Structures are given as C-alpha cells and as structure tokens.
C-alpha cells in the first residue's frame, strides 16, 4: 500500500468523500461564475448592486447545495428519480393556476425570497428519470416499440406544459435533451429518422398556420423567426435586439474595448444586458479573446463530464452524467448561437453567467448529482 492510499484510508469516511470530489470541475464552475460576477458588476456601471452581489450569494448557496447533494449516495438519487420528476410536473401544473407573470409569460412561482421556474427544474429531473428508466430496462428491450412509448410520454408531457406558458426555448431544450438521452441509452436510429421527418413536416405546418384561425405559434414567436431570417427588415422593432447585439459583438474586435468601456451596454443600447445578452457585453469589453476563453471554460466542463461518465461503470451514473453534460451544452450553445444571430431569440440564459436564481441553483444541483456519481462510483 502506497503512502497516498494509506493517508486516504486513514481519513474518516465522511471527510474521505470530500477528497474524492472532482475538484477541477468545482474550480471550472467557480471560474465561469466569476466571469458572470465581473460582467454583472460592469453592466451595473461599476456597482455590486443590483445584480452582482445577489448573484454571488446565490452561487455560494448553490455551491453549498451542490456539496450536500454530492455527499448523498448515488443510489438514493436513483430511487428518488420518480418522486423528483412528479414533483417537477406538479409544479409545472401549478404554474398554470398560481404562477406569476413576467414579460408576457407565466413561468414562475413566487416563493417570497425567490421566484422558482419549474421548467428549469424539469430539465434535470427528466434526465434523472430517463437515466433511472434505462438503468432498470434490460438492454435488449431498449428499442422495442412498447418500451419506447413510455420515455416519449415522459418527454412530451412536460414539453407541452412548458409550451403553454409560453416558453418555446425551454420546450425545445426539453425535447432535445430527452431525445439525446434516448439515443445515448441505445434506442435504434430508425426512431430518430422518423422523428426528424415528422419534425420537418411539423415545421412546414407551423409556417402554413400563420395568419389562420388555427395558428400554432404566437405572433411574437413568428416575429422572432422573421427577425432571425432578416434582422434588417425591422431594425427598430422586432430586429432591434439582435441588431444591437451584433453591433456590440462586432465592436469588440479581437481584444475588446476594455473592462467597463462597452458603449452598447453602458448606454443601454443592448437589451437584456444582464441576462440573455450578457455574452455580447463580454464580447464588446474583452473581444474575441474573452468570448473564446469563456467558451473554452464551458468546453472543459463538458469534457470533464464526458470523462467522468466513461470512467463510471454504473449505467445510471453514466447516463445521468452524460445527460447533465448535454443539458449544460444545450444551455450555452443555444444562448451563444442566439446572441450571434445563428438561431432565433428564444430566451435561454447563459449558464452561471446570466443573472438569475432558478437556473443557477438547478444547475448546481445537477452538478451535485455529477459529483455524487463520481464520488460513489464502483472503485
């Protein structure tokens, strides 16, 4: 026995779990959150209020919650997957009756000290349940039609509830992450070919429904699509957001204008500068170098998740880690594509950087599950 092994085994079991934490992952998460604190300080004109200070407190709370979740054995979270999913589903239903309205949408439940967005919670609990389902299901039954129906229903029910809020962006993320979980579990590619074909037909139907009595999207959602296709068609109206976002990003050049020197954000030309479009503030002040550096931090977090999943011999843990990693990837990929004009504006925050409580806390819980799977993996 080596000296290191002897030292680890001599540590009490509770503290030993702390040693087995994936500390590089914690450092990367803190680095990304630190970028968020810096940008929120900047967009407030060099003040910790009203955004940077609350965000710091939320991160400390989220980090604490992550460590608590990590210390709990992974088998407990597997057994709690059904309960967590049903609780999230109940909260989504509750939004329809007692949800608070903001920016024309009813997506939140006011808890007094914070506003909880149940759709954010559903992104993680759905991944938990699908991982538990495919851990329970024998591999030979994975692609059997009878055993494909249930996970499809588990994905479509919350997706429908989120669409009615309306929150098309989150609904698309739920649908995509759920489909990717099924693919990772080994469902045959033919099912996905059928879904893609049906999706193309559905999109065509959505466009044909415009202006009819059975219109399938809200008018503002169609305007977002128009803006995506041609932002210059209404630069002072529907295309204002993305036009100003592109100006901010382009004016940053290679190295940016300098910290707190971004004119688009300081003069309030850039909309939602502390939430959805915070990446443009970063690009304006720190240029391509700053934006690329943040992207690399995200990629490193994703790589750590993939490596942790590959090293884990427990099927539930591997699927859960990959599901969390994919959800995290969809978060930052969709946001960055959106603010660069590569995708329609759908209101997806930049993880750990955009101002917000629900998204950050839920994401830290998700990484707590990743840490739990890492700590309690078969050794």
C-alpha positions in Angstrom: 0.0 0.0 0.0 1.4 3.4 -1.0 1.7 6.3 1.4 -1.1 8.2 -0.5 -3.5 5.2 -0.3 -2.7 4.8 3.4 -3.3 8.5 4.0 -6.7 8.4 2.2 -7.9 5.3 4.1 -6.9 6.8 7.4 -9.2 9.8 6.8 -12.8 9.3 8.3 -15.3 8.1 5.7 -17.3 11.4 5.7 -14.2 13.5 5.0 -12.9 11.0 2.6 -15.8 11.9 0.3 -14.5 15.4 0.2 -11.2 14.2 -1.0 -12.9 12.2 -3.8 -14.8 15.3 -5.1 -13.9 16.3 -8.7 -12.1 19.5 -7.6 -11.0 20.6 -11.1 -14.7 20.7 -12.0 -15.5 22.9 -9.0 -12.7 25.2 -10.0 -14.0 25.5 -13.5 -17.6 26.2 -12.3 -16.3 28.9 -10.0 -14.2 30.4 -12.8 -17.3 30.6 -15.1 -19.4 32.1 -12.2 -16.6 34.6 -11.6 -16.9 35.8 -15.2 -20.5 36.3 -14.5 -19.9 38.4 -11.4 -17.4 40.5 -13.3 -19.8 41.2 -16.2 -22.8 41.9 -13.8 -20.5 44.4 -12.0 -19.7 46.0 -15.3 -23.2 46.4 -16.7 -24.3 48.0 -13.4 -21.8 50.7 -14.0 -19.2 49.5 -11.5 -21.5 48.6 -8.7 -22.2 45.3 -6.9 -25.9 46.1 -6.8 -28.4 45.3 -8.1 -27.1 42.2 -9.9 -23.5 41.1 -8.9 -23.9 40.9 -5.2 -27.2 38.8 -5.2 -25.6 36.6 -7.9 -22.6 36.0 -5.6 -24.8 35.0 -2.7 -26.8 32.6 -5.0 -23.6 31.0 -6.2 -22.4 30.4 -2.6 -25.8 28.9 -1.8 -25.7 26.8 -5.0 -22.1 25.6 -4.2 -23.3 24.6 -0.7 -26.3 22.7 -2.1 -24.0 21.0 -4.7 -21.7 19.7 -1.9 -24.7 18.5 0.1 -26.1 16.7 -2.9 -22.7 15.2 -3.7 -22.3 13.7 -0.2 -25.6 11.7 -0.7 -25.0 8.2 -2.2 -26.0 8.0 -5.9 -28.4 5.1 -5.3 -30.6 7.4 -3.2 -30.9 9.8 -6.2 -31.7 6.9 -8.5 -34.5 5.8 -6.1 -35.8 9.4 -5.9 -35.9 10.0 -9.7 -39.7 9.2 -10.0 -40.5 11.4 -7.0 -38.4 14.3 -8.3 -40.0 14.1 -11.8 -43.5 14.0 -10.4 -42.8 16.9 -8.1 -41.5 19.0 -11.0 -44.5 18.0 -13.1 -46.8 19.1 -10.3 -45.0 22.5 -10.1 -45.4 22.9 -13.9 -49.2 22.3 -13.5 -49.3 24.7 -10.5 -47.8 27.5 -12.7 -51.0 27.4 -14.8 -53.0 28.4 -11.7 -50.8 30.3 -9.3 -47.8 31.3 -11.5 -46.6 34.9 -11.6 -46.5 36.7 -14.9 -43.4 38.4 -16.2 -42.6 39.7 -19.7 -45.8 38.4 -21.1 -45.3 34.8 -19.9 -46.5 32.8 -16.9 -43.4 30.7 -16.0 -42.6 31.3 -12.3 -43.9 30.5 -8.8 -43.3 33.3 -6.3 -41.8 31.8 -3.1 -41.3 35.2 -1.5 -37.5 35.0 -1.2 -37.1 34.0 -4.8 -39.1 33.2 -8.0 -38.8 29.5 -8.9 -39.1 28.5 -12.5 -40.3 24.8 -12.5 -39.3 24.3 -16.2 -35.6 24.7 -15.1 -36.1 22.0 -12.5 -37.8 19.7 -15.1 -34.7 19.8 -17.3 -32.7 17.9 -14.6 -35.4 15.7 -13.1 -36.4 14.4 -16.6 -32.8 13.4 -17.2 -32.7 11.7 -13.8 -35.9 9.7 -14.6 -34.8 8.7 -18.0 -31.4 7.6 -16.7 -33.2 5.5 -14.0 -35.6 4.0 -16.5 -32.8 2.9 -18.9 -30.8 1.6 -15.9 -33.8 -0.6 -15.0 -34.7 -1.6 -18.5 -32.7 -4.6 -20.0 -30.6 -3.6 -23.0 -32.3 -6.0 -25.4 -35.6 -4.2 -24.8 -34.3 -0.6 -25.3 -35.5 -0.3 -28.9 -38.7 -2.4 -28.5 -41.7 -0.2 -29.5 -43.6 -1.0 -26.3 -40.7 0.3 -24.2 -40.1 3.4 -26.3 -43.6 4.8 -25.7 -43.1 5.5 -22.0 -40.0 7.6 -22.3 -41.5 9.5 -25.2 -44.5 10.3 -23.0 -42.3 11.3 -20.1 -40.7 13.9 -22.5 -43.8 15.1 -24.3 -45.9 15.8 -21.2 -43.7 18.5 -19.6 -42.8 19.8 -23.1 -46.4 20.5 -23.8 -46.9 22.2 -20.4 -43.9 24.4 -21.0 -45.1 25.4 -24.5 -48.4 26.6 -23.0 -46.6 29.1 -20.6 -45.4 30.0 -23.4 -41.7 29.2 -23.3 -40.7 27.8 -26.7 -37.0 27.9 -26.0 -37.2 25.7 -22.8 -39.6 23.4 -24.6 -37.2 22.8 -27.4 -34.4 22.2 -24.9 -36.5 19.6 -23.0 -37.4 17.8 -26.3 -33.8 17.8 -27.5 -32.2 16.7 -24.2 -34.8 13.9 -23.8 -34.2 12.7 -27.4 -30.5 12.7 -26.8 -30.9 10.7 -23.6 -32.8 8.1 -25.5 -30.1 8.0 -28.2 -27.4 7.6 -25.6 -29.3 4.8 -24.0 -29.2 2.8 -27.2 -32.6 3.4 -28.9 -32.4 2.5 -32.6 -31.6 5.3 -35.0 -34.7 4.5 -37.1 -36.9 6.1 -34.5 -35.0 9.3 -34.7 -35.2 9.3 -38.5 -39.0 9.1 -38.2 -39.0 11.9 -35.6 -36.8 14.1 -37.8 -39.1 13.6 -40.8 -42.1 14.3 -38.7 -40.4 17.4 -37.3 -39.8 18.8 -40.8 -43.4 18.3 -41.6 -44.5 19.9 -38.4 -42.3 23.0 -39.1 -43.9 23.3 -42.5 -47.3 23.0 -40.9 -46.4 25.7 -38.4 -45.5 28.2 -41.1 -48.6 27.4 -43.1 -50.8 28.0 -40.0 -49.6 31.7 -39.8 -52.5 34.1 -40.2 -55.1 31.4 -40.0 -57.7 30.6 -37.3 -55.6 27.6 -36.2 -52.3 29.5 -35.9 -49.9 27.3 -33.9 -47.4 29.9 -32.6 -47.9 33.3 -31.0 -47.4 36.4 -33.2 -44.3 37.4 -31.2 -42.8 34.0 -31.9 -43.3 34.3 -35.6 -41.7 37.8 -35.4 -38.7 36.2 -33.8 -38.4 33.9 -36.7 -38.7 36.7 -39.2 -36.1 38.7 -37.2 -33.7 35.7 -37.3 -34.1 35.3 -41.1 -33.8 39.1 -41.8 -32.9 41.3 -38.8 -32.7 44.4 -41.1 -36.3 44.2 -42.0 -37.3 45.9 -38.8 -34.1 47.3 -37.1 -36.0 49.5 -34.7 -38.7 47.0 -33.9 -38.6 43.2 -33.8 -35.0 43.2 -35.1 -33.7 45.7 -32.6 -32.3 43.2 -30.0 -30.3 41.1 -32.4 -29.1 44.2 -34.4 -27.7 45.8 -31.2 -26.3 42.5 -30.1 -24.3 42.1 -33.3 -23.1 45.7 -33.1 -21.8 45.1 -29.5 -20.1 41.9 -30.5 -18.5 43.3 -33.7 -17.3 46.5 -32.0 -15.2 44.4 -29.5 -12.8 43.2 -32.2 -10.0 40.9 -31.1 -9.3 42.2 -27.6 -12.3 44.4 -26.8 -12.8 48.0 -25.7 -11.7 47.3 -22.2 -13.4 46.5 -18.9 -16.5 48.7 -18.3 -15.8 50.5 -21.6 -18.5 48.9 -23.7 -20.7 51.7 -25.1 -23.6 49.4 -26.2 -24.2 48.2 -22.6 -23.2 51.4 -20.7 -25.5 53.5 -22.9 -28.3 50.9 -22.7 -28.5 50.2 -26.4 -28.0 46.5 -25.7 -31.3 45.0 -24.3 -31.3 42.4 -21.5 -27.7 43.1 -21.0 -27.6 41.3 -17.6 -29.5 38.2 -18.7 -29.9 36.7 -22.2 -27.4 39.1 -23.9 -24.7 39.2 -21.3 -22.3 37.3 -23.7 -22.4 40.3 -26.1 -21.3 42.6 -23.2 -18.4 40.3 -22.6 -17.5 40.2 -26.3 -17.7 44.0 -26.5 -15.4 44.6 -23.5 -13.0 41.7 -23.9 -13.3 40.9 -27.6 -12.9 37.6 -29.4 -10.2 36.6 -26.8 -12.7 37.0 -23.9 -15.6 35.3 -25.7 -13.4 32.4 -26.8 -11.9 32.0 -23.3 -15.4 31.6 -21.8 -16.3 29.1 -24.5 -13.2 27.1 -23.6 -14.2 27.0 -19.9 -17.5 25.6 -20.9 -15.9 23.0 -23.2 -13.6 21.9 -20.4 -16.6 21.4 -18.1 -18.2 19.3 -20.8 -15.1 17.3 -21.3 -14.9 16.6 -17.5 -18.5 15.3 -17.6 -17.7 13.0 -20.6 -14.6 11.6 -18.9 -16.4 11.0 -15.6 -19.2 9.2 -17.5 -16.7 7.0 -19.4 -14.9 6.1 -16.1 -18.1 5.2 -14.3 -19.2 1.5 -14.6 -22.7 2.1 -13.2 -25.2 2.6 -16.0 -27.4 5.0 -14.2 -24.5 7.2 -13.2 -23.0 7.2 -16.7 -26.3 8.2 -18.3 -27.0 10.8 -15.6 -23.6 12.5 -16.0 -23.9 12.5 -19.8 -27.5 13.9 -19.5 -26.4 16.7 -17.3 -23.4 17.4 -19.6 -25.7 17.5 -22.7 -28.2 19.8 -20.9 -25.4 22.1 -19.9 -24.1 22.1 -23.5 -27.5 22.9 -24.9 -27.7 25.9 -22.5 -24.6 27.6 -23.6 -24.7 26.5 -27.3 -28.2 27.8 -27.8 -27.6 31.1 -25.9 -24.4 31.8 -27.9 -26.0 30.9 -31.2 -28.9 33.1 -30.3 -27.0 36.2 -29.4 -24.7 35.9 -32.5 -27.7 35.7 -34.9 -27.2 32.0 -35.7 -30.5 31.0 -34.1 -33.8 32.7 -33.3 -34.0 34.6 -30.0 -35.7 32.1 -27.6 -34.8 33.5 -24.1 -32.2 30.9 -23.0 -29.8 32.2 -20.3 -26.0 31.8 -20.4 -25.3 29.2 -17.6 -23.7 30.6 -14.5 -23.1 33.9 -16.2 -26.6 35.4 -16.8 -28.3 36.9 -13.8 -31.0 34.6 -12.3 -31.7 32.4 -9.4 -33.6 29.3 -10.5 -31.3 28.5 -13.4 -28.1 28.8 -11.3 -29.4 26.8 -8.3 -30.9 24.0 -10.5 -27.6 23.8 -12.5 -25.6 23.5 -9.2 -27.9 20.7 -8.0 -27.3 19.0 -11.4 -23.5 19.2 -10.9 -24.0 17.9 -7.4 -25.6 14.8 -8.9 -22.5 14.5 -11.2 -20.2 14.8 -8.1 -22.3 12.2 -6.3 -22.0 9.8 -9.2 -18.2 10.5 -9.3 -17.7 10.0 -5.5 -19.7 6.9 -5.2 -18.7 5.1 -8.4 -17.5 1.5 -8.2 -13.8 1.5 -7.5 
